[in-house]
Every structure is written in structure tokens, then in C-alpha cells.
Amino acid sequence: MSAIFNFQSLLTVILLLICTCAYIRSLAPSLLNRNKTGLLGIFWKCARIGLNLQKIMV
């Protein structure tokens, strides 16, 4: 069964995507900052969500 059809697996994949994007942005900010629109803009938005979640958790 794929992760799209299993709700718990889908949430896990989304959380991993957010955490990965935030980590990549912390290492190389210019990599995600230049792609704020289009399909690659999803990764920039995930990085923003991850950084905001990090601020809340600390």
C-alpha cells in the first residue's frame, strides 16, 4: 500500500519533507531562497513552515 492511501504514512512523509527542507535551508539558504515560485516553491514553503515550527518548539 502506498503512503498516499494510508493517512498515517502520508503525515509521516509530509513531516519528513518539512524537516528535510528546513535542514537544507539551514545549510544552504540561497538554494531554496531563489526558488520561491513555481513547483520548487513548495520546498521553500515547507522550509518556512519548518523554521516556524522550530521557533514554537523552543
BALOBA-1460 file (C-alpha; in Angstrom, 3 decimals):
// residues 58
<rec num="1" residu="m" x="0.000" y="0.000" z="0.000"/>
<rec num="2" residu="s" x="1.382" y="3.383" z="-0.899"/>
<rec num="3" residu="a" x="1.795" y="6.276" z="1.506"/>
<rec num="4" residu="i" x="-0.869" y="8.300" z="-0.298"/>
<rec num="5" residu="f" x="-3.649" y="5.926" z="0.721"/>
<rec num="6" residu="n" x="-2.537" y="5.428" z="4.309"/>
<rec num="7" residu="f" x="-3.202" y="8.568" z="6.367"/>
<rec num="8" residu="q" x="-0.517" y="7.965" z="8.993"/>
<rec num="9" residu="s" x="2.111" y="7.301" z="6.331"/>
<rec num="10" residu="l" x="1.049" y="10.424" z="4.438"/>
<rec num="11" residu="l" x="1.512" y="12.543" z="7.568"/>
<rec num="12" residu="t" x="4.933" y="10.972" z="8.118"/>
<rec num="13" residu="v" x="6.005" y="11.784" z="4.564"/>
<rec num="14" residu="i" x="4.816" y="15.398" z="4.881"/>
<rec num="15" residu="l" x="6.618" y="15.824" z="8.215"/>
<rec num="16" residu="l" x="9.829" y="14.392" z="6.754"/>
<rec num="17" residu="l" x="9.538" y="16.762" z="3.778"/>
<rec num="18" residu="i" x="9.136" y="19.769" z="6.091"/>
<rec num="19" residu="c" x="12.066" y="18.735" z="8.293"/>
<rec num="20" residu="t" x="14.304" y="17.999" z="5.309"/>
<rec num="21" residu="c" x="13.566" y="21.345" z="3.663"/>
<rec num="22" residu="a" x="14.242" y="23.226" z="6.901"/>
<rec num="23" residu="y" x="17.544" y="21.380" z="7.326"/>
<rec num="24" residu="i" x="18.617" y="22.085" z="3.739"/>
<rec num="25" residu="r" x="17.724" y="25.758" z="4.190"/>
<rec num="26" residu="s" x="19.866" y="25.941" z="7.319"/>
<rec num="27" residu="l" x="22.841" y="24.535" z="5.383"/>
<rec num="28" residu="a" x="22.410" y="26.425" z="2.116"/>
<rec num="29" residu="p" x="19.812" y="29.221" z="2.348"/>
<rec num="30" residu="s" x="20.411" y="30.525" z="-1.163"/>
<rec num="31" residu="l" x="19.442" y="27.167" z="-2.645"/>
<rec num="32" residu="l" x="15.824" y="27.462" z="-1.531"/>
<rec num="33" residu="n" x="15.507" y="31.261" z="-1.460"/>
<rec num="34" residu="r" x="15.952" y="31.665" z="-5.207"/>
<rec num="35" residu="n" x="13.077" y="29.257" z="-5.953"/>
<rec num="36" residu="k" x="10.119" y="30.905" z="-4.240"/>
<rec num="37" residu="t" x="7.632" y="30.390" z="-7.073"/>
<rec num="38" residu="g" x="6.522" y="27.505" z="-9.192"/>
<rec num="39" residu="l" x="6.909" y="23.840" z="-8.404"/>
<rec num="40" residu="l" x="10.134" y="24.328" z="-6.448"/>
<rec num="41" residu="g" x="8.365" y="26.951" z="-4.325"/>
<rec num="42" residu="i" x="6.755" y="24.089" z="-2.417"/>
<rec num="43" residu="f" x="10.145" y="23.284" z="-0.892"/>
<rec num="44" residu="w" x="10.625" y="26.937" z="0.112"/>
<rec num="45" residu="k" x="7.200" y="26.935" z="1.779"/>
<rec num="46" residu="c" x="7.977" y="23.698" z="3.601"/>
<rec num="47" residu="a" x="11.226" y="25.220" z="4.845"/>
<rec num="48" residu="r" x="9.338" y="28.263" z="6.157"/>
<rec num="49" residu="i" x="6.861" y="26.014" z="7.966"/>
<rec num="50" residu="g" x="9.725" y="24.023" z="9.459"/>
<rec num="51" residu="l" x="11.513" y="27.124" z="10.709"/>
<rec num="52" residu="n" x="8.313" y="28.469" z="12.256"/>
<rec num="53" residu="l" x="7.667" y="25.135" z="13.958"/>
<rec num="54" residu="q" x="11.219" y="25.185" z="15.277"/>
<rec num="55" residu="k" x="10.628" y="28.605" z="16.847"/>
<rec num="56" residu="i" x="7.431" y="27.373" z="18.502"/>
<rec num="57" residu="m" x="9.030" y="24.216" z="19.912"/>
<rec num="58" residu="v" x="11.992" y="26.013" z="21.508"/>
